[in-house]
Amino acid sequence: MNKKEWARESKKIVYEGCLEKFRQSSKLLALLLKTGNKRIAQVSPDKVWSTGTLEITEDWPGLNLQGSILERVRTKFIWIC
């Protein structure tokens, strides 16, 4: 997969992968559901998939795509359960 394809498909691929991960592990799903309606952030310097900073703050420079995807997965499982 080239960069252009990855940019177009990556969010869908990661979302589907996360769904499968939590379908296969009731322990991980329980941990995810315990987060309630809180924001989920992956704290790292990566500015696309994470917060873009190592500081824990509400005002981060990154897109935090991983955290957003985990929130979507959590919502999906709340509706299923």
Secondary structure, DSSP 8 states (H G I E B T S, - for coil): --HHHHHHHHHHHHHHHHHHHHHH-HHHHHHHHTTTT------SS-TTTS-SSSS--SS-SS--HHHHHHHHHHHHHHHH-
